[in-house]
Amino acid sequence: MYLVTGGTGFLGCYVVRDLVRTGHSVVAFDLAPDLRTLSLIAPEADRRVAVVRGDVRSLAELLGAAKHGTVDVIVHLASPLPPETERDATTSLQQMVQGHINALDGARLLGARRVVWASAPSVFGNPRHFGGPDTVVPNDAPHYPETLYGICKSANERFAERYWREFNVDTIGLRFCQGYGPGKRRGRPFGYELFEKALLGEPYTAPYGDDMMNWQYVEDMAELVVRACEAPRTETRVFNTTGDALSMRDSIALLKSMLPQARLGTAPGAMGLAWKYDTTPLEHEIGVRSRTPIGDGFAKTVATLRRWKAEGIW
């Protein structure tokens, strides 16, 4: 059985769907289960998924979810996202770091063979530390996090390393880029504000207009999670991943070419993160299938949202 924290969140729904399709039983553990989104993305979930309401800040609640079967792998995706994480350091530490430690302790106590979890390139901080925005950041580059989100993810990478050394808890972390796709409701402006407002013809000004974006289609992200669950034991504990890079202005232009009614613009500014990452260790140790080009990913997202809108389900 696979225990997926954040199992009804954006990425969690796609991971649950793919695990069920490969024949696994799944417990989707979530603080506020979103059954509607889960049913949209993973209609198979009603057959092989137990949805459990619980808080990753409570180890007892996490362990309680194991009553549904023997836990083979914990997929830890539960986390707040920016800008929410930047408002309150104490809450971010509790939700992100304590929740991560509980996932590691849960695997240790339950005898799970692996924890697969989501890190982020925010651990690296500003690209000036690596020679500028066009520099390819190595997988083992030092960390210079400047946001609460990046600080917590950096700490989580260290905790995963310690649990590997001290308790032989096998972990694989995946540094995901700017995820997008149908069903995203939280985080930076790559969910409702961008795609749905474009489809509805509502005005929206996207930030970071002077920056490059590394766009990662959610189905590619979910596939990486499943591959990490099934991979042989790796030498590397945390892996860079990548999507398809395009400037924010060109990204907006691409979306407007698909949706002529879109009333989108960009504001000046930059996110201040690198956008090129060396993924050689990921390719060698886990394997990567072809990535979804941004044009195809945007088109798939638009087509799905159009269908949902026509069916009156969002």
Secondary structure, DSSP 8 states (H G I E B T S, - for coil): -EEEETTTSHHHHHHHHHHHHTT--EEEEESS--HHHHHHH-TTHHHHEEEEE--TT-HHHHHHGGGGS---EEEE-----TTGGGG-HHHHIIIIIIHHHHHHHHHHHHT-SEEEEEE-GGGG--GGGGTSTTS-B-TT------SHHHHHHHHHHHHHHHHHHHH---EEEEE--EEESTT--SSSSSSIIIIIHHHHT-EEEES-TTSEEEEEEHHHHHHHHHHHHHS---S-SEEE---EEEEHHHHHHHHHHH-TT-EEEE-S--------B--HHHHHHT-------HHHHHHHHHHHHHHHHHTT--
